Amino acid sequence: MKASACHILVKTQDEAEKIKAMLAKGANFQALAKKYSICPSGKKGGDLGEFRPGQMVRAFDQVVFKKPILEVHGPVKTQFGFHLIKTLYRN
């Protein structure tokens, strides 16, 4: 199984919730990733490319491989911070 996802990584749950609210009002995920994400992937609109189960931390995998695709999930806490995760596809 493989999946592709994009994410926005921030330091606090509060910041993640604020960004999620902007997304709910129709803000562009890629634009917000470029503006707010502290992950290097932010420069690419949060795109993490394609990966397999086990390549990301467990909490991240749980969302990407189990939750509905094309929806924004989170905030998901990992040792890196708080993620908003959008799975683009899974096969």
N, C-alpha and C positions, 0 to 999 in steps of 0.2 A: 504494500500500500504506500502511496505517496500523496502528499498534499502540498498546496501552495497557500501562503498566508501573508498578510501584511499586518503590522502592528504599530502602535504608538507607545513608547516607553517613557514614563515620567517618574519622578522621585516620590510623589505623594498620592495617596488615594483621593484626596480632595481635588488635586489637579486633574487626575484621571476622570473623576466624576464631572468636572466642569467641561472637559473636552467631549465627554460622552453626550452631555446635554447639547453642545454645539452640533454634534453629529446628528442627534435626534431632530434638530431643527433644519437639517438639510445641508450642513457644512460638508465640504469635500474632505474625505479621509486623507487622501494623499497630501493635500495642502496643509492640513493640520499636522500630519506626521513631519513634514518638512519644517514647520514652524516650531513645534513643541517637543518632538521626540529626542531623547538623549542617546538613543541607539544610533550607531553609524548608518543603519538602514534608513534612518529618517531622510537622508539626502536623496534616497530613491523613493520617497513617498511611503516609507515603511515596509517596502517589499522585501521579503525574506527569501523569495525564490521557492524552489521545490525541495522538499525534505521528507525523510521517512520517520516513522515512529522511533523514538529513542534518541534522535539527533538534537532535540530541544529538551529543556528541563521538563520534568513530569507534569507540573501544573499547566504548562503551555501545551504540551501534547494532549492532555485531557480535553482541552477546548478544541484544538484543531482536528483531532480525530474522532471526537464524540458529539460535539454540539452542531447545530444546524449551520450550513454554509451561508455566506453572503449576509450574515448578521454580525453586528459588533457585540462582542462578549467582553465582560470585564466590569470593573478593574480586576485583573488577575494578579495576585501578589507572587513574586518570585524573589530570589536573592538579588536580582538586578533592579527591582523597583515594581511599579504597577503598570501592567500592560492592558491596552485595549486591543483586542485581537479580532481580525476579520479573516476567516478562511475563504479563499477564492475558489478552490476546488479540491476534491479528494477523489482518488481512484484506486 
